[in-house]
Amino acid sequence: MIVQAVAVGAATVVTGVVAAVGLRKLPTLRWQLGGLAILAVVLPLAAVLFSGAAMFESTHDLTVLVAVVGAAASALIAAFVMVRWITGPIDRLRSASASLAEGDLTARAALGGPAEMAELATSFNGMAQHIERL
């Protein structure tokens, strides 16, 4: 049983490292964050399912497995909501920068989202204001 647990743990770590390296090759931040969310849910769930196959022998124990799957599903939904929360301000900033590039000197980025994105939007708006004055 201990050998199986060590094997599952080692396989999970190796799979996680290989997958994380692979995620860097995805073309967008949205895909990278989405892949990370899936990885963060699927790897522990797979480890639990793999380990659980040896432990779950009664129907009461299968209830725990169902609860784990439900928790994993809710974590996955929460992760995708978080991806949207992070990438939404990026999309709005990209739209504002495209408008400015097309000659709309009144284009401004919406302030919101994570602190780093709000700071970037503030900097962009300052730049746009200076360009408009020129």
GROMACS elastic network, one bead per residue, 0.5 to 0.9 nm:
[ bonds ]
;  ai    aj funct       b0    kb
    1     4     6  0.51308   500
    1     5     6  0.62762   500
    1     6     6  0.87561   500
    1    54     6  0.83420   500
    2     5     6  0.50043   500
    2     6     6  0.61848   500
    2     7     6  0.85158   500
    3     6     6  0.51642   500
    3     7     6  0.60943   500
    3     8     6  0.85987   500
    4     7     6  0.50194   500
    4     8     6  0.60915   500
    4     9     6  0.85130   500
    4    51     6  0.77298   500
    5     8     6  0.51528   500
    5     9     6  0.60999   500
    5    10     6  0.85698   500
    5    51     6  0.68866   500
    6     9     6  0.50377   500
    6    10     6  0.60349   500
    6    11     6  0.84642   500
    7    10     6  0.51579   500
    7    11     6  0.60254   500
    7    12     6  0.84672   500
    8    11     6  0.51228   500
    8    12     6  0.60508   500
    8    13     6  0.86757   500
    8    47     6  0.63150   500
    8    50     6  0.74494   500
    8    51     6  0.72508   500
    9    12     6  0.51034   500
    9    13     6  0.62886   500
    9    14     6  0.87005   500
    9    47     6  0.73728   500
   10    13     6  0.51840   500
   10    14     6  0.61648   500
   10    15     6  0.84646   500
   11    14     6  0.51899   500
   11    15     6  0.59257   500
   11    16     6  0.83709   500
   11    47     6  0.87761   500
   12    15     6  0.51605   500
   12    16     6  0.59784   500
   12    17     6  0.86262   500
   12    43     6  0.64085   500
   12    44     6  0.77305   500
   12    46     6  0.83723   500
   12    47     6  0.67814   500
   13    16     6  0.50606   500
   13    17     6  0.61947   500
   13    18     6  0.86261   500
   13    43     6  0.88407   500
   14    17     6  0.52366   500
   14    18     6  0.61697   500
   14    19     6  0.84714   500
   15    18     6  0.52193   500
   15    19     6  0.59474   500
   15    20     6  0.84239   500
   15    43     6  0.80506   500
   16    19     6  0.51224   500
   16    20     6  0.59458   500
   16    21     6  0.85806   500
   16    39     6  0.73428   500
   16    40     6  0.86098   500
   16    43     6  0.71621   500
   17    20     6  0.51030   500
   17    21     6  0.62620   500
   17    22     6  0.85882   500
   18    21     6  0.52676   500
   18    22     6  0.62468   500
   18    23     6  0.87425   500
   19    23     6  0.60872   500
   19    24     6  0.89031   500
   19    35     6  0.88796   500
   19    36     6  0.87263   500
   19    39     6  0.76664   500
   20    23     6  0.50286   500
   20    24     6  0.67954   500
   20    35     6  0.86780   500
   20    36     6  0.73751   500
   20    39     6  0.82333   500
   21    24     6  0.55727   500
   21    25     6  0.74864   500
   22    25     6  0.55345   500
   22    26     6  0.74092   500
   23    26     6  0.54744   500
   23    31     6  0.81312   500
   23    32     6  0.55423   500
   23    33     6  0.85223   500
   23    35     6  0.65341   500
   23    36     6  0.72637   500
   24    27     6  0.81109   500
   24    32     6  0.66467   500
   25    28     6  0.88053   500
   25    32     6  0.81995   500
   26    29     6  0.78225   500
   26    31     6  0.62339   500
   26    32     6  0.58800   500
   26    35     6  0.87104   500
   27    30     6  0.86025   500
   27    31     6  0.69955   500
   27    32     6  0.76962   500
   28    31     6  0.52781   500
   28    32     6  0.62616   500
   28    33     6  0.86545   500
   29    33     6  0.59902   500
   29    34     6  0.83341   500
   29    83     6  0.89871   500
   29    87     6  0.76801   500
   30    33     6  0.52981   500
   30    34     6  0.60167   500
   30    35     6  0.84624   500
   30    83     6  0.65583   500
   30    84     6  0.79160   500
   30    86     6  0.84831   500
   30    87     6  0.63568   500
   31    35     6  0.59021   500
   31    36     6  0.84090   500
   31    83     6  0.89923   500
   32    35     6  0.50914   500
   32    36     6  0.60917   500
   32    37     6  0.85970   500
   33    37     6  0.61200   500
   33    38     6  0.86294   500
   33    79     6  0.84941   500
   33    80     6  0.83519   500
   33    82     6  0.89140   500
   33    83     6  0.61276   500
   34    37     6  0.50395   500
   34    38     6  0.62565   500
   34    39     6  0.85306   500
   34    79     6  0.74779   500
   34    80     6  0.64069   500
   34    83     6  0.64860   500
   35    38     6  0.51017   500
   35    39     6  0.60090   500
   35    40     6  0.84753   500
   36    40     6  0.59557   500
   36    41     6  0.86049   500
   36    79     6  0.88303   500
   37    40     6  0.51060   500
   37    41     6  0.63937   500
   37    42     6  0.85527   500
   37    75     6  0.84273   500
   37    76     6  0.64389   500
   37    78     6  0.89197   500
   37    79     6  0.54405   500
   37    80     6  0.70692   500
   37    83     6  0.83725   500
   38    41     6  0.52727   500
   38    42     6  0.58141   500
   38    43     6  0.82884   500
   38    76     6  0.64755   500
   38    79     6  0.80238   500
   38    80     6  0.88112   500
   39    42     6  0.51672   500
   39    43     6  0.57395   500
   39    44     6  0.84992   500
   40    43     6  0.60440   500
   40    44     6  0.70076   500
   40    45     6  0.88540   500
   40    75     6  0.89384   500
   40    76     6  0.84301   500
   41    44     6  0.60284   500
   41    45     6  0.62116   500
   41    46     6  0.86311   500
   41    72     6  0.57942   500
   41    73     6  0.80003   500
   41    75     6  0.68320   500
   41    76     6  0.63144   500
   41    79     6  0.89927   500
   42    45     6  0.50348   500
   42    46     6  0.58290   500
   42    47     6  0.84682   500
   42    72     6  0.76579   500
   42    76     6  0.88305   500
   43    46     6  0.51433   500
   43    47     6  0.62042   500
   43    48     6  0.86534   500
   44    47     6  0.50041   500
   44    48     6  0.61363   500
   44    49     6  0.85487   500
   44    72     6  0.88060   500
   45    48     6  0.50650   500
   45    49     6  0.60703   500
   45    50     6  0.84487   500
   45    68     6  0.73999   500
   45    69     6  0.72525   500
   45    72     6  0.68890   500
   46    49     6  0.50184   500
   46    50     6  0.59057   500
   46    51     6  0.83653   500
   47    50     6  0.51045   500
   47    51     6  0.59567   500
   47    52     6  0.81333   500
   48    51     6  0.51357   500
   48    52     6  0.55746   500
   48    53     6  0.84403   500
   48    65     6  0.82557   500
   48    68     6  0.83191   500
   49    53     6  0.61832   500
   49    65     6  0.75328   500
   50    53     6  0.55252   500
   50    54     6  0.76883   500
   51    54     6  0.59108   500
   51    55     6  0.68834   500
   51    56     6  0.88867   500
   52    56     6  0.54879   500
   52    57     6  0.89296   500
   52    62     6  0.89647   500
   52    65     6  0.78034   500
   53    56     6  0.57757   500
   53    57     6  0.79742   500
   54    57     6  0.76696   500
   55    58     6  0.89568   500
   55    61     6  0.81808   500
   56    59     6  0.78319   500
   56    60     6  0.84117   500
   56    61     6  0.52766   500
   56    62     6  0.61738   500
   56    64     6  0.88824   500
   56    65     6  0.82904   500
   57    60     6  0.84749   500
   57    61     6  0.67678   500
   57    62     6  0.77160   500
   58    61     6  0.54062   500
   58    62     6  0.66798   500
   59    63     6  0.67108   500
   60    63     6  0.52919   500
   60    64     6  0.72779   500
   61    64     6  0.53671   500
   61    65     6  0.68677   500
   62    66     6  0.63448   500
   62    67     6  0.86708   500
   63    66     6  0.50812   500
   63    67     6  0.62796   500
   63    68     6  0.86838   500
   64    67     6  0.50350   500
   64    68     6  0.62325   500
   64    69     6  0.87214   500
   65    68     6  0.50480   500
   65    69     6  0.62855   500
   65    70     6  0.86456   500
   66    69     6  0.51097   500
   66    70     6  0.61980   500
   66    71     6  0.86190   500
   67    70     6  0.50252   500
   67    71     6  0.61283   500
   67    72     6  0.85594   500
   68    71     6  0.50356   500
   68    72     6  0.60993   500
   68    73     6  0.85952   500
   69    72     6  0.50273   500
   69    73     6  0.61795   500
   69    74     6  0.86970   500
   70    73     6  0.51112   500
   70    74     6  0.62818   500
   70    75     6  0.85913   500
   71    74     6  0.51744   500
   71    75     6  0.61011   500
   71    76     6  0.85806   500
   72    75     6  0.50107   500
   72    76     6  0.61302   500
   72    77     6  0.86928   500
   73    76     6  0.50730   500
   73    77     6  0.63291   500
   73    78     6  0.86640   500
   74    77     6  0.50947   500
   74    78     6  0.61586   500
   74    79     6  0.85486   500
   75    78     6  0.50314   500
   75    79     6  0.60607   500
   75    80     6  0.87002   500
   76    80     6  0.63212   500
   76    81     6  0.86776   500
   77    80     6  0.52312   500
   77    81     6  0.62779   500
   77    82     6  0.86517   500
   78    81     6  0.50601   500
   78    82     6  0.62083   500
   78    83     6  0.86891   500
   79    83     6  0.62311   500
   79    84     6  0.87285   500
   80    84     6  0.62621   500
   80    85     6  0.85712   500
   81    84     6  0.51322   500
   81    85     6  0.62130   500
   81    86     6  0.87448   500
   82    86     6  0.62038   500
   82    87     6  0.85752   500
   83    86     6  0.52028   500
   83    87     6  0.60407   500
   83    88     6  0.82958   500
   84    87     6  0.51866   500
   84    88     6  0.56178   500
   84    89     6  0.88787   500
   85    88     6  0.55288   500
   85    89     6  0.74157   500
   85   113     6  0.65639   500
   85   114     6  0.80477   500
   86    89     6  0.64665   500
   86    90     6  0.72408   500
   86   113     6  0.65090   500
   86   114     6  0.66932   500
   86   117     6  0.83112   500
   87    91     6  0.62374   500
   87    92     6  0.87487   500
   87   113     6  0.87224   500
   88    91     6  0.51788   500
   88    92     6  0.63787   500
   88    93     6  0.87374   500
   88   113     6  0.76813   500
   89    93     6  0.60719   500
   89    94     6  0.84751   500
   89   109     6  0.85799   500
   89   110     6  0.74718   500
   89   111     6  0.79388   500
   89   112     6  0.66820   500
   89   113     6  0.58754   500
   89   114     6  0.82659   500
   89   117     6  0.66145   500
   89   118     6  0.81809   500
   89   121     6  0.85363   500
   90    93     6  0.51211   500
   90    94     6  0.60991   500
   90    95     6  0.85898   500
   90   113     6  0.89343   500
   90   117     6  0.72603   500
   91    94     6  0.50645   500
   91    95     6  0.61924   500
   91    96     6  0.87021   500
   92    95     6  0.50504   500
   92    96     6  0.62373   500
   92    97     6  0.86425   500
   92   109     6  0.65404   500
   92   110     6  0.67395   500
   93    96     6  0.50522   500
   93    97     6  0.61053   500
   93    98     6  0.85319   500
   93   108     6  0.81791   500
   93   109     6  0.52340   500
   93   110     6  0.71402   500
   93   117     6  0.87139   500
   93   120     6  0.85989   500
   93   121     6  0.66953   500
   93   124     6  0.82520   500
   94    97     6  0.51375   500
   94    98     6  0.61313   500
   94    99     6  0.86395   500
   94   109     6  0.84522   500
   95    98     6  0.51212   500
   95    99     6  0.62525   500
   95   100     6  0.86916   500
   95   109     6  0.80880   500
   96    99     6  0.50969   500
   96   100     6  0.62183   500
   96   101     6  0.85966   500
   96   107     6  0.56103   500
   96   108     6  0.57108   500
   96   109     6  0.53821   500
   96   110     6  0.83189   500
   96   124     6  0.89794   500
   97   100     6  0.50161   500
   97   101     6  0.60628   500
   97   102     6  0.85701   500
   97   107     6  0.75127   500
   97   108     6  0.79548   500
   97   109     6  0.77836   500
   97   124     6  0.81591   500
   97   128     6  0.88419   500
   98   102     6  0.61773   500
   98   103     6  0.88129   500
   98   104     6  0.88572   500
   98   107     6  0.88870   500
   99   102     6  0.50721   500
   99   103     6  0.65538   500
   99   104     6  0.54375   500
   99   105     6  0.79403   500
   99   106     6  0.87239   500
   99   107     6  0.60723   500
   99   108     6  0.87253   500
  100   103     6  0.52270   500
  100   105     6  0.55289   500
  100   106     6  0.74523   500
  100   107     6  0.55763   500
  100   108     6  0.80736   500
  100   128     6  0.74398   500
  101   104     6  0.72159   500
  101   105     6  0.84288   500
  102   105     6  0.86408   500
  103   106     6  0.87582   500
  103   107     6  0.88285   500
  104   107     6  0.56557   500
  105   108     6  0.84484   500
  105   128     6  0.67808   500
  105   129     6  0.78976   500
  105   131     6  0.71739   500
  105   132     6  0.53022   500
  106   128     6  0.75081   500
  106   129     6  0.77954   500
  106   132     6  0.70235   500
  107   125     6  0.81684   500
  107   128     6  0.72304   500
  107   129     6  0.89756   500
  108   121     6  0.81236   500
  108   124     6  0.75470   500
  108   125     6  0.54371   500
  108   126     6  0.89656   500
  108   128     6  0.69410   500
  108   129     6  0.84398   500
  109   121     6  0.54168   500
  109   122     6  0.76298   500
  109   124     6  0.69311   500
  109   125     6  0.61825   500
  110   118     6  0.81283   500
  110   121     6  0.66971   500
  110   122     6  0.86258   500
  110   125     6  0.88376   500
  111   117     6  0.78266   500
  111   118     6  0.51635   500
  111   119     6  0.81809   500
  111   120     6  0.88474   500
  111   121     6  0.59114   500
  111   122     6  0.69944   500
  112   115     6  0.76837   500
  112   117     6  0.70345   500
  112   118     6  0.52562   500
  112   121     6  0.81892   500
  113   116     6  0.81259   500
  113   117     6  0.61135   500
  113   118     6  0.62598   500
  114   117     6  0.53822   500
  114   118     6  0.63481   500
  114   119     6  0.87826   500
  115   118     6  0.50447   500
  115   119     6  0.61697   500
  115   120     6  0.85984   500
  116   119     6  0.51119   500
  116   120     6  0.62017   500
  116   121     6  0.86294   500
  117   121     6  0.60555   500
  117   122     6  0.85164   500
  118   121     6  0.50426   500
  118   122     6  0.61435   500
  118   123     6  0.86569   500
  119   122     6  0.50560   500
  119   123     6  0.62635   500
  119   124     6  0.85861   500
  120   123     6  0.50941   500
  120   124     6  0.60899   500
  120   125     6  0.85533   500
  121   125     6  0.60347   500
  121   126     6  0.85399   500
  122   125     6  0.51008   500
  122   126     6  0.62063   500
  122   127     6  0.86603   500
  123   126     6  0.50738   500
  123   127     6  0.62287   500
  123   128     6  0.86019   500
  124   127     6  0.50722   500
  124   128     6  0.61047   500
  124   129     6  0.85505   500
  125   129     6  0.60291   500
  125   130     6  0.86103   500
  126   129     6  0.50765   500
  126   130     6  0.63136   500
  126   131     6  0.86838   500
  127   130     6  0.51747   500
  127   131     6  0.62353   500
  127   132     6  0.86131   500
  128   131     6  0.50388   500
  128   132     6  0.60751   500
  128   133     6  0.86512   500
  129   132     6  0.50457   500
  129   133     6  0.62850   500
  129   134     6  0.87847   500
  130   133     6  0.51419   500
  130   134     6  0.64002   500
  131   134     6  0.51637   500
